[in-house]
Amino acid sequence: MTVTIEKRTITPRVHTKKARPETREEKMIAALSPNLNVMVQAVRKAGHSMIRDFGEISSLQVSQKGPGDFVSNADTFAEKKLIACLKEARPDFGFVSEECGELKSDNDSQMKWVIDPIDGTTNFLHAIPVFAISVALMDADEVVAGVIYNPVTNELYYAEKGKGAFLMTPTGNRRLRVSGRTQLAYALVGSNAFSNQKSRQTMTKVAEKVASTRFNGCAALSLTAVAAGQLDAYIARQFKIWDLAAGYLLIKEAGGFVSDFNGNRDLLMIVKSQSLVASSMSLRDSLMKILEE
């Protein structure tokens, strides 16, 4: 008896790896403009390493640049990561940064990134979770986009010229609006510090007219608080352009007012004068009156 064995071809099963579905946050980032997308990706990457350093404060190498002015290896590493991410995406743009100064573009482009890798370094070095990464994009002398990110709380604020200011949360984007208070006597006003005589004199006058004052040690987050209506105003002296650039745009796009003590609204004039007042439009006149005295 002859037995015929049927030959069968067995096709090996191919195991395809299913793509992970996009998170809501990833979808929100993808929906941003190209420049904002680049900025958000950069601050989030820098924030990941910063969280690790924040948990190991005691092992950080810290040096003192001047009285009350510290720099750690966390600042340096965060700056390098920010510059690398931004330069890869936009190789023709220049840079202005706290740690490396000004790096001009190779092709004389008017576009430049203004970055502060850790605004609130002293808070960071004392394990206080009130610090932020700040990135602004300037076209010549005009701020056209800004992002401020607190990696500990995962609060990400962003704005683009003419398109409003927002806080990105895990559940969606929340539009920012400055405070609606109209009376200075009920206002909560922030400031950068009592670190110098001019600041002390200014805030002493202001404190007599308002409900209370706050000093959180982080200019960037103070400015986001004004944009979000948590602070009614913010007053500062002695600062650099990277302290203000992103927050300046956030407040303007949230319907607020930003100027120096003489009423000049141009960012470079504000930096030159070393005086800043940011508030809602309804408190502008009463604040300016105090500051002019």
Contacts in CASP RR format, 6 or more apart in sequence:
PFRMAT RR
TARGET T0000
AUTHOR 0000-0000-0000
METHOD contacts of the structure
MODEL  1
MTVTIEKRTITPRVHTKKARPETREEKMIAALSPNLNVMVQAVRKAGHSM
IRDFGEISSLQVSQKGPGDFVSNADTFAEKKLIACLKEARPDFGFVSEEC
GELKSDNDSQMKWVIDPIDGTTNFLHAIPVFAISVALMDADEVVAGVIYN
PVTNELYYAEKGKGAFLMTPTGNRRLRVSGRTQLAYALVGSNAFSNQKSR
QTMTKVAEKVASTRFNGCAALSLTAVAAGQLDAYIARQFKIWDLAAGYLL
IKEAGGFVSDFNGNRDLLMIVKSQSLVASSMSLRDSLMKILEE
22 30 0 8 1.000
24 170 0 8 1.000
24 171 0 8 1.000
24 172 0 8 1.000
25 168 0 8 1.000
25 170 0 8 1.000
28 168 0 8 1.000
28 172 0 8 1.000
28 173 0 8 1.000
29 37 0 8 1.000
29 40 0 8 1.000
29 41 0 8 1.000
29 168 0 8 1.000
30 37 0 8 1.000
32 40 0 8 1.000
32 158 0 8 1.000
33 145 0 8 1.000
33 160 0 8 1.000
33 163 0 8 1.000
35 90 0 8 1.000
35 137 0 8 1.000
35 144 0 8 1.000
35 145 0 8 1.000
35 160 0 8 1.000
36 145 0 8 1.000
36 146 0 8 1.000
36 147 0 8 1.000
36 158 0 8 1.000
36 160 0 8 1.000
38 85 0 8 1.000
38 86 0 8 1.000
38 89 0 8 1.000
38 90 0 8 1.000
39 86 0 8 1.000
39 135 0 8 1.000
39 137 0 8 1.000
39 145 0 8 1.000
39 146 0 8 1.000
39 147 0 8 1.000
39 158 0 8 1.000
40 147 0 8 1.000
40 149 0 8 1.000
40 156 0 8 1.000
40 158 0 8 1.000
40 168 0 8 1.000
41 85 0 8 1.000
41 89 0 8 1.000
42 81 0 8 1.000
42 82 0 8 1.000
42 85 0 8 1.000
42 86 0 8 1.000
42 89 0 8 1.000
42 135 0 8 1.000
43 82 0 8 1.000
43 133 0 8 1.000
43 135 0 8 1.000
43 147 0 8 1.000
43 149 0 8 1.000
43 156 0 8 1.000
44 149 0 8 1.000
44 151 0 8 1.000
44 156 0 8 1.000
45 81 0 8 1.000
45 85 0 8 1.000
46 78 0 8 1.000
46 81 0 8 1.000
46 82 0 8 1.000
46 85 0 8 1.000
46 117 0 8 1.000
46 133 0 8 1.000
46 151 0 8 1.000
47 78 0 8 1.000
47 133 0 8 1.000
47 149 0 8 1.000
47 151 0 8 1.000
48 151 0 8 1.000
49 74 0 8 1.000
49 77 0 8 1.000
49 78 0 8 1.000
49 81 0 8 1.000
50 74 0 8 1.000
50 78 0 8 1.000
50 118 0 8 1.000
50 133 0 8 1.000
50 151 0 8 1.000
51 151 0 8 1.000
51 152 0 8 1.000
53 60 0 8 1.000
53 72 0 8 1.000
53 73 0 8 1.000
53 74 0 8 1.000
53 77 0 8 1.000
54 74 0 8 1.000
54 124 0 8 1.000
54 127 0 8 1.000
54 129 0 8 1.000
54 151 0 8 1.000
54 152 0 8 1.000
55 127 0 8 1.000
57 124 0 8 1.000
57 125 0 8 1.000
57 126 0 8 1.000
57 127 0 8 1.000
60 72 0 8 1.000
60 73 0 8 1.000
60 74 0 8 1.000
60 125 0 8 1.000
61 72 0 8 1.000
61 73 0 8 1.000
62 70 0 8 1.000
62 71 0 8 1.000
62 72 0 8 1.000
62 125 0 8 1.000
63 70 0 8 1.000
63 71 0 8 1.000
63 72 0 8 1.000
64 70 0 8 1.000
64 71 0 8 1.000
65 71 0 8 1.000
68 122 0 8 1.000
70 121 0 8 1.000
70 122 0 8 1.000
70 125 0 8 1.000
71 99 0 8 1.000
71 121 0 8 1.000
72 118 0 8 1.000
72 121 0 8 1.000
72 124 0 8 1.000
72 125 0 8 1.000
74 118 0 8 1.000
74 124 0 8 1.000
75 98 0 8 1.000
75 99 0 8 1.000
75 117 0 8 1.000
75 118 0 8 1.000
75 121 0 8 1.000
76 99 0 8 1.000
76 117 0 8 1.000
78 117 0 8 1.000
78 118 0 8 1.000
78 133 0 8 1.000
79 97 0 8 1.000
79 98 0 8 1.000
79 99 0 8 1.000
79 100 0 8 1.000
79 115 0 8 1.000
79 117 0 8 1.000
82 115 0 8 1.000
82 117 0 8 1.000
82 133 0 8 1.000
82 135 0 8 1.000
83 95 0 8 1.000
83 97 0 8 1.000
83 100 0 8 1.000
83 103 0 8 1.000
83 113 0 8 1.000
83 115 0 8 1.000
86 93 0 8 1.000
86 95 0 8 1.000
86 113 0 8 1.000
86 115 0 8 1.000
86 135 0 8 1.000
87 93 0 8 1.000
87 95 0 8 1.000
90 111 0 8 1.000
90 113 0 8 1.000
91 106 0 8 1.000
92 105 0 8 1.000
92 106 0 8 1.000
92 107 0 8 1.000
92 109 0 8 1.000
92 111 0 8 1.000
93 105 0 8 1.000
93 109 0 8 1.000
93 111 0 8 1.000
93 112 0 8 1.000
93 113 0 8 1.000
93 137 0 8 1.000
94 103 0 8 1.000
94 104 0 8 1.000
94 105 0 8 1.000
94 109 0 8 1.000
94 111 0 8 1.000
94 112 0 8 1.000
94 113 0 8 1.000
95 101 0 8 1.000
95 102 0 8 1.000
95 103 0 8 1.000
95 112 0 8 1.000
95 113 0 8 1.000
95 114 0 8 1.000
95 115 0 8 1.000
96 102 0 8 1.000
96 103 0 8 1.000
96 112 0 8 1.000
96 113 0 8 1.000
96 114 0 8 1.000
96 115 0 8 1.000
96 138 0 8 1.000
96 241 0 8 1.000
96 242 0 8 1.000
97 103 0 8 1.000
97 113 0 8 1.000
97 114 0 8 1.000
97 115 0 8 1.000
97 116 0 8 1.000
97 117 0 8 1.000
97 242 0 8 1.000
98 115 0 8 1.000
98 116 0 8 1.000
98 117 0 8 1.000
98 240 0 8 1.000
98 242 0 8 1.000
99 117 0 8 1.000
105 111 0 8 1.000
105 112 0 8 1.000
110 139 0 8 1.000
110 140 0 8 1.000
111 137 0 8 1.000
111 138 0 8 1.000
111 139 0 8 1.000
112 137 0 8 1.000
112 138 0 8 1.000
113 135 0 8 1.000
113 136 0 8 1.000
113 137 0 8 1.000
113 138 0 8 1.000
114 135 0 8 1.000
114 136 0 8 1.000
114 137 0 8 1.000
114 138 0 8 1.000
114 143 0 8 1.000
114 241 0 8 1.000
114 242 0 8 1.000
114 245 0 8 1.000
114 246 0 8 1.000
115 133 0 8 1.000
115 134 0 8 1.000
115 135 0 8 1.000
115 136 0 8 1.000
115 242 0 8 1.000
116 133 0 8 1.000
116 134 0 8 1.000
116 135 0 8 1.000
116 220 0 8 1.000
116 242 0 8 1.000
116 243 0 8 1.000
117 133 0 8 1.000
118 124 0 8 1.000
118 131 0 8 1.000
118 132 0 8 1.000
118 133 0 8 1.000
119 131 0 8 1.000
119 132 0 8 1.000
119 133 0 8 1.000
119 134 0 8 1.000
119 218 0 8 1.000
119 219 0 8 1.000
119 220 0 8 1.000
119 221 0 8 1.000
119 242 0 8 1.000
119 243 0 8 1.000
120 130 0 8 1.000
120 131 0 8 1.000
120 132 0 8 1.000
120 217 0 8 1.000
120 218 0 8 1.000
120 219 0 8 1.000
120 220 0 8 1.000
121 131 0 8 1.000
122 217 0 8 1.000
123 129 0 8 1.000
123 130 0 8 1.000
123 131 0 8 1.000
123 216 0 8 1.000
123 217 0 8 1.000
123 218 0 8 1.000
124 131 0 8 1.000
129 150 0 8 1.000
129 152 0 8 1.000
129 153 0 8 1.000
130 150 0 8 1.000
130 216 0 8 1.000
130 217 0 8 1.000
130 218 0 8 1.000
130 221 0 8 1.000
131 150 0 8 1.000
131 152 0 8 1.000
131 218 0 8 1.000
131 221 0 8 1.000
132 148 0 8 1.000
132 149 0 8 1.000
132 150 0 8 1.000
132 218 0 8 1.000
132 220 0 8 1.000
132 221 0 8 1.000
132 224 0 8 1.000
133 147 0 8 1.000
133 148 0 8 1.000
133 149 0 8 1.000
133 151 0 8 1.000
134 146 0 8 1.000
134 147 0 8 1.000
134 148 0 8 1.000
134 149 0 8 1.000
134 220 0 8 1.000
134 242 0 8 1.000
134 243 0 8 1.000
134 245 0 8 1.000
134 246 0 8 1.000
134 247 0 8 1.000
135 146 0 8 1.000
135 147 0 8 1.000
135 148 0 8 1.000
135 246 0 8 1.000
136 143 0 8 1.000
136 145 0 8 1.000
136 146 0 8 1.000
136 147 0 8 1.000
136 242 0 8 1.000
136 245 0 8 1.000
136 246 0 8 1.000
136 247 0 8 1.000
136 248 0 8 1.000
136 249 0 8 1.000
137 143 0 8 1.000
137 144 0 8 1.000
137 145 0 8 1.000
137 146 0 8 1.000
138 144 0 8 1.000
138 245 0 8 1.000
141 266 0 8 1.000
141 267 0 8 1.000
141 268 0 8 1.000
142 161 0 8 1.000
142 267 0 8 1.000
143 161 0 8 1.000
143 245 0 8 1.000
143 246 0 8 1.000
143 248 0 8 1.000
143 249 0 8 1.000
143 267 0 8 1.000
144 160 0 8 1.000
144 161 0 8 1.000
144 249 0 8 1.000
145 158 0 8 1.000
145 159 0 8 1.000
145 160 0 8 1.000
145 161 0 8 1.000
145 249 0 8 1.000
146 158 0 8 1.000
146 159 0 8 1.000
146 160 0 8 1.000
146 245 0 8 1.000
146 246 0 8 1.000
146 247 0 8 1.000
146 249 0 8 1.000
146 250 0 8 1.000
147 156 0 8 1.000
147 157 0 8 1.000
147 158 0 8 1.000
147 246 0 8 1.000
148 156 0 8 1.000
148 157 0 8 1.000
148 158 0 8 1.000
148 220 0 8 1.000
148 221 0 8 1.000
148 223 0 8 1.000
148 224 0 8 1.000
148 246 0 8 1.000
148 247 0 8 1.000
148 250 0 8 1.000
149 155 0 8 1.000
149 156 0 8 1.000
149 157 0 8 1.000
150 156 0 8 1.000
150 221 0 8 1.000
154 170 0 8 1.000
155 167 0 8 1.000
155 169 0 8 1.000
155 224 0 8 1.000
156 167 0 8 1.000
156 168 0 8 1.000
157 165 0 8 1.000
157 166 0 8 1.000
157 167 0 8 1.000
157 168 0 8 1.000
157 176 0 8 1.000
157 224 0 8 1.000
157 227 0 8 1.000
157 228 0 8 1.000
157 247 0 8 1.000
157 250 0 8 1.000
158 165 0 8 1.000
158 166 0 8 1.000
158 168 0 8 1.000
158 250 0 8 1.000
159 165 0 8 1.000
159 166 0 8 1.000
159 176 0 8 1.000
159 227 0 8 1.000
159 246 0 8 1.000
159 247 0 8 1.000
159 249 0 8 1.000
159 250 0 8 1.000
159 252 0 8 1.000
159 253 0 8 1.000
159 254 0 8 1.000
160 249 0 8 1.000
160 253 0 8 1.000
161 249 0 8 1.000
161 253 0 8 1.000
162 253 0 8 1.000
163 253 0 8 1.000
164 175 0 8 1.000
164 176 0 8 1.000
164 253 0 8 1.000
164 254 0 8 1.000
165 175 0 8 1.000
165 176 0 8 1.000
165 227 0 8 1.000
165 249 0 8 1.000
165 250 0 8 1.000
165 251 0 8 1.000
165 253 0 8 1.000
165 254 0 8 1.000
166 173 0 8 1.000
166 174 0 8 1.000
166 175 0 8 1.000
166 176 0 8 1.000
167 173 0 8 1.000
167 174 0 8 1.000
167 176 0 8 1.000
167 224 0 8 1.000
167 228 0 8 1.000
176 224 0 8 1.000
176 227 0 8 1.000
176 228 0 8 1.000
176 229 0 8 1.000
176 250 0 8 1.000
176 253 0 8 1.000
176 254 0 8 1.000
177 228 0 8 1.000
177 229 0 8 1.000
177 254 0 8 1.000
177 255 0 8 1.000
178 226 0 8 1.000
178 227 0 8 1.000
178 229 0 8 1.000
178 251 0 8 1.000
178 254 0 8 1.000
178 255 0 8 1.000
178 256 0 8 1.000
178 279 0 8 1.000
178 280 0 8 1.000
178 281 0 8 1.000
179 187 0 8 1.000
179 226 0 8 1.000
179 229 0 8 1.000
179 230 0 8 1.000
179 231 0 8 1.000
179 232 0 8 1.000
179 279 0 8 1.000
179 280 0 8 1.000
179 283 0 8 1.000
180 229 0 8 1.000
180 232 0 8 1.000
180 280 0 8 1.000
180 282 0 8 1.000
181 187 0 8 1.000
181 232 0 8 1.000
181 280 0 8 1.000
181 282 0 8 1.000
181 283 0 8 1.000
182 282 0 8 1.000
182 283 0 8 1.000
184 209 0 8 1.000
184 210 0 8 1.000
184 283 0 8 1.000
184 286 0 8 1.000
184 287 0 8 1.000
184 290 0 8 1.000
185 209 0 8 1.000
185 210 0 8 1.000
185 211 0 8 1.000
186 211 0 8 1.000
186 232 0 8 1.000
187 210 0 8 1.000
187 211 0 8 1.000
187 232 0 8 1.000
187 233 0 8 1.000
187 283 0 8 1.000
188 210 0 8 1.000
188 211 0 8 1.000
188 212 0 8 1.000
188 213 0 8 1.000
188 214 0 8 1.000
188 230 0 8 1.000
188 231 0 8 1.000
188 232 0 8 1.000
189 206 0 8 1.000
189 207 0 8 1.000
189 210 0 8 1.000
189 212 0 8 1.000
189 213 0 8 1.000
189 214 0 8 1.000
189 231 0 8 1.000
189 232 0 8 1.000
189 233 0 8 1.000
189 234 0 8 1.000
189 235 0 8 1.000
190 213 0 8 1.000
190 214 0 8 1.000
190 215 0 8 1.000
190 216 0 8 1.000
190 222 0 8 1.000
190 225 0 8 1.000
190 231 0 8 1.000
190 233 0 8 1.000
190 234 0 8 1.000
190 235 0 8 1.000
191 199 0 8 1.000
191 202 0 8 1.000
191 203 0 8 1.000
191 206 0 8 1.000
191 213 0 8 1.000
191 214 0 8 1.000
191 215 0 8 1.000
191 222 0 8 1.000
191 234 0 8 1.000
191 235 0 8 1.000
191 236 0 8 1.000
192 199 0 8 1.000
192 215 0 8 1.000
192 217 0 8 1.000
192 219 0 8 1.000
192 222 0 8 1.000
192 236 0 8 1.000
192 237 0 8 1.000
192 238 0 8 1.000
192 239 0 8 1.000
192 243 0 8 1.000
193 199 0 8 1.000
193 215 0 8 1.000
193 217 0 8 1.000
194 200 0 8 1.000
194 203 0 8 1.000
194 215 0 8 1.000
195 238 0 8 1.000
196 237 0 8 1.000
196 238 0 8 1.000
198 237 0 8 1.000
198 238 0 8 1.000
199 236 0 8 1.000
199 237 0 8 1.000
199 238 0 8 1.000
202 235 0 8 1.000
202 237 0 8 1.000
202 291 0 8 1.000
203 213 0 8 1.000
203 235 0 8 1.000
205 290 0 8 1.000
205 291 0 8 1.000
205 293 0 8 1.000
206 213 0 8 1.000
206 235 0 8 1.000
206 287 0 8 1.000
206 290 0 8 1.000
206 291 0 8 1.000
207 213 0 8 1.000
209 286 0 8 1.000
209 290 0 8 1.000
210 232 0 8 1.000
210 233 0 8 1.000
214 222 0 8 1.000
214 231 0 8 1.000
216 222 0 8 1.000
219 236 0 8 1.000
219 239 0 8 1.000
219 243 0 8 1.000
219 244 0 8 1.000
220 243 0 8 1.000
220 246 0 8 1.000
220 247 0 8 1.000
222 231 0 8 1.000
222 234 0 8 1.000
223 234 0 8 1.000
223 244 0 8 1.000
223 246 0 8 1.000
223 247 0 8 1.000
223 248 0 8 1.000
223 250 0 8 1.000
223 251 0 8 1.000
223 278 0 8 1.000
224 247 0 8 1.000
224 250 0 8 1.000
225 231 0 8 1.000
225 234 0 8 1.000
226 232 0 8 1.000
226 233 0 8 1.000
226 234 0 8 1.000
226 251 0 8 1.000
226 254 0 8 1.000
226 256 0 8 1.000
226 278 0 8 1.000
226 279 0 8 1.000
227 247 0 8 1.000
227 250 0 8 1.000
227 251 0 8 1.000
227 253 0 8 1.000
227 254 0 8 1.000
227 256 0 8 1.000
228 254 0 8 1.000
229 254 0 8 1.000
229 280 0 8 1.000
232 279 0 8 1.000
232 280 0 8 1.000
232 283 0 8 1.000
233 277 0 8 1.000
233 278 0 8 1.000
233 279 0 8 1.000
233 280 0 8 1.000
233 283 0 8 1.000
233 287 0 8 1.000
234 276 0 8 1.000
234 277 0 8 1.000
234 278 0 8 1.000
234 279 0 8 1.000
235 276 0 8 1.000
235 277 0 8 1.000
235 278 0 8 1.000
235 287 0 8 1.000
235 291 0 8 1.000
236 243 0 8 1.000
236 275 0 8 1.000
236 276 0 8 1.000
237 274 0 8 1.000
237 275 0 8 1.000
237 276 0 8 1.000
238 274 0 8 1.000
239 271 0 8 1.000
239 274 0 8 1.000
239 276 0 8 1.000
240 271 0 8 1.000
241 267 0 8 1.000
241 268 0 8 1.000
241 271 0 8 1.000
244 267 0 8 1.000
244 270 0 8 1.000
244 271 0 8 1.000
244 276 0 8 1.000
245 267 0 8 1.000
248 258 0 8 1.000
248 267 0 8 1.000
248 270 0 8 1.000
248 278 0 8 1.000
251 257 0 8 1.000
251 258 0 8 1.000
251 278 0 8 1.000
252 258 0 8 1.000
255 280 0 8 1.000
255 281 0 8 1.000
256 278 0 8 1.000
256 279 0 8 1.000
256 280 0 8 1.000
256 281 0 8 1.000
257 265 0 8 1.000
257 277 0 8 1.000
257 278 0 8 1.000
257 279 0 8 1.000
257 280 0 8 1.000
257 281 0 8 1.000
257 284 0 8 1.000
258 265 0 8 1.000
258 270 0 8 1.000
258 276 0 8 1.000
258 277 0 8 1.000
258 278 0 8 1.000
259 265 0 8 1.000
259 270 0 8 1.000
259 276 0 8 1.000
259 277 0 8 1.000
259 288 0 8 1.000
260 269 0 8 1.000
260 270 0 8 1.000
260 273 0 8 1.000
260 275 0 8 1.000
260 276 0 8 1.000
260 277 0 8 1.000
261 273 0 8 1.000
261 275 0 8 1.000
261 277 0 8 1.000
261 288 0 8 1.000
261 291 0 8 1.000
261 292 0 8 1.000
262 273 0 8 1.000
262 275 0 8 1.000
263 288 0 8 1.000
264 270 0 8 1.000
264 273 0 8 1.000
270 276 0 8 1.000
275 291 0 8 1.000
277 287 0 8 1.000
277 288 0 8 1.000
277 291 0 8 1.000
279 287 0 8 1.000
END
